[in-house]
């Protein structure tokens, strides 16, 4: 039976700002718990306000590893003013710019998970460029343009350890179903074509792949 979070953790996840549905969240949690057994850090790209980070942090706590989360906290392209997914509450009133970092910190504090998370504040390619540690789990859920999704894959997928998991969110094979662009789907296809990853499961738009070989 797949691992499931305790009711208080699931309640914190559901109460947090964000877009991940519960069924995808449960699949994410189960994958993070499994990957945590490798004894390596768990990393996500695309923190936003910390909704998925809650699940990642709880899995990391259980495994005795760290959860890492990468975001510049200025919002991706679809979260800017004038776009459908823009939330005015995440705008810094002094600067007039998106700033999800304060909300993220409150989210983790309320869930009691701050000590299990390392927040890497900056642009994903810049951080990935100097990263050297193997990771047991990488969850790609950042920008949805081809430029950003490709950079996240190229920057972080090579660091997934043998047997570790690569998760890609918002994978929509049918263009009629997508709402943020098909860049994650193209990254998913690239991962499979590389020969380095084998698909483990699919839950709605969430794909879970296992690192089974070289060649990312």
C-alpha positions in Angstrom: 0.0 0.0 0.0 1.5 3.4 -1.0 2.6 5.7 1.8 0.2 8.4 2.8 0.7 11.6 4.8 -0.8 12.0 8.3 -4.2 13.9 8.4 -2.6 17.1 9.8 0.0 17.1 7.0 -2.7 16.5 4.3 -4.8 19.3 5.9 -1.9 21.7 5.7 -1.3 20.8 2.1 -4.9 21.4 1.2 -5.0 24.7 3.0 -1.8 26.1 1.3 -1.9 28.3 -1.7 -1.1 26.4 -4.9 -2.5 24.4 -7.8 -1.6 20.7 -7.2 -4.7 18.5 -6.7 -4.9 16.1 -3.8 -4.5 12.9 -5.9 -1.3 14.2 -7.5 -0.1 15.3 -4.1 -0.6 11.8 -2.7 1.4 10.4 -5.6 4.1 13.0 -5.1 4.3 12.1 -1.4 4.5 8.3 -2.0 7.3 8.9 -4.5 9.2 11.1 -2.1 8.9 8.6 0.7 10.2 5.8 -1.6 13.1 8.0 -2.9 14.0 9.1 0.7 15.1 5.5 1.4 18.2 6.2 -0.7 19.4 8.5 2.0 19.9 11.4 -0.4 18.2 14.9 -0.5 14.9 15.4 -2.2 14.6 18.5 -4.4 11.8 20.4 -6.2 12.1 23.1 -8.8 9.2 25.6 -8.4 8.3 26.4 -4.8 5.6 29.0 -5.3 3.9 29.2 -1.9 5.0 25.8 -0.5 2.0 23.6 -1.1 3.9 20.6 -2.6 6.9 21.5 -0.3 4.8 20.4 2.7 4.6 16.9 1.4 8.2 16.8 0.3 9.3 18.1 3.7 7.3 15.5 5.6 8.7 12.7 3.5 12.2 14.1 4.1 11.5 14.2 7.8 10.5 10.6 7.8 13.6 9.5 5.9 16.0 11.7 7.9 17.1 13.7 4.8 16.7 17.3 3.7 14.1 18.7 1.3 15.5 21.3 -1.0 13.3 23.7 -2.9 14.4 26.0 -5.7 12.6 29.2 -6.8 13.3 32.9 -7.4 9.9 33.7 -5.9 9.0 36.3 -8.4 6.4 34.1 -10.1 6.4 32.2 -13.3 5.1 33.8 -16.5 1.5 32.6 -16.0 1.4 34.1 -12.5 2.1 37.7 -13.4 -0.5 40.5 -13.3 -3.1 40.2 -16.0 -2.8 36.4 -16.2 -5.4 33.9 -15.1 -3.4 32.4 -12.3 -2.2 35.7 -10.8 -2.9 36.1 -7.0 -2.8 39.8 -5.9 -2.0 38.6 -2.3 1.5 37.5 -3.4 2.5 40.9 -4.6 5.0 43.0 -2.6 3.1 46.2 -2.0 6.3 48.3 -1.9 7.9 47.0 -5.0 4.8 46.0 -7.0 6.5 42.7 -7.9 5.5 39.1 -7.1 7.1 37.8 -4.0 5.9 34.4 -2.8 8.8 33.9 -0.3 6.9 35.3 2.8 3.9 33.2 2.0 6.1 30.1 1.6 7.7 30.7 4.9 4.4 31.1 6.7 3.2 27.9 5.0 6.1 25.8 6.3 5.9 27.4 9.8 2.2 26.6 10.1 2.9 23.0 9.1 5.7 22.7 11.6 8.2 21.7 8.9 10.7 24.6 8.6 13.6 22.7 10.0 13.3 20.0 7.3 13.6 22.4 4.3 16.4 24.3 2.7 15.0 27.1 0.5 17.4 27.9 -2.4 16.3 31.3 -3.5 17.4 32.1 -7.1 17.0 31.0 -10.7 17.1 27.3 -11.3 19.8 27.3 -14.0 22.1 29.5 -11.9 21.8 27.1 -8.9 22.0 24.0 -11.0 25.2 25.3 -12.6 27.2 24.8 -9.4 25.3 21.8 -7.9 27.5 18.7 -7.4 25.6 16.5 -5.0 23.6 13.5 -6.1 19.8 13.6 -5.4 17.4 10.9 -4.7 14.4 12.8 -6.1 13.9 15.7 -8.4 10.5 17.2 -9.0 10.2 19.6 -11.9 7.4 22.1 -11.5 8.8 25.4 -12.5 8.2 27.7 -15.5 6.2 26.2 -18.3 7.8 27.7 -21.4 10.2 25.5 -23.4 13.1 27.6 -22.3 12.4 27.2 -18.6 11.2 23.6 -18.6 14.2 22.5 -20.7 16.7 24.4 -18.5 15.2 22.7 -15.4 15.5 19.3 -17.0 19.1 19.9 -18.2 20.2 21.4 -15.0 18.7 18.9 -12.5 18.0 15.5 -14.2 21.7 14.6 -14.4 21.9 14.8 -10.6 19.3 12.1 -10.0 21.1 9.1 -8.6 20.8 5.6 -9.9 17.5 4.3 -8.7 16.3 7.8 -7.8 13.1 9.4 -9.1 12.4 12.2 -11.6 8.9 13.7 -11.4 7.5 16.1 -14.0 4.3 18.0 -13.4 1.7 19.4 -15.8 2.3 16.7 -18.5 -0.5 17.0 -21.0 -0.1 14.8 -24.1 -3.3 16.2 -25.7 -3.1 19.9 -26.5 -6.8 20.2 -25.9 -6.2 19.3 -22.2 -3.3 21.6 -21.4 -3.6 24.9 -19.6 0.0 26.0 -19.2 1.7 24.8 -22.4 3.1 21.5 -23.5 6.7 22.2 -22.6 6.6 19.7 -19.6 5.2 17.0 -21.9 8.1 17.6 -24.3 10.6 17.3 -21.4 8.9 14.1 -20.3 9.3 12.6 -23.8 12.9 13.7 -23.9 13.6 12.0 -20.5 12.1 8.7 -21.8 14.0 9.0 -25.1 17.3 9.5 -23.3 17.3 5.9 -22.1 18.3 7.1 -18.6 14.7 7.0 -17.2 11.9 4.5 -17.1 8.3 5.5 -16.3 7.0 4.2 -13.0 3.6 5.8 -12.8 1.2 8.5 -14.1 -1.4 10.3 -11.9 -3.3 12.8 -14.0 -0.6 15.3 -15.1 2.1 14.0 -12.8 4.7 11.6 -14.2 7.1 9.6 -12.1 10.3 8.2 -13.7 13.1 6.1 -12.3 16.8 6.6 -13.1 17.8 3.3 -14.6 20.8 4.2 -16.7 23.3 6.8 -18.0 22.8 9.3 -20.8 20.7 12.2 -19.5 
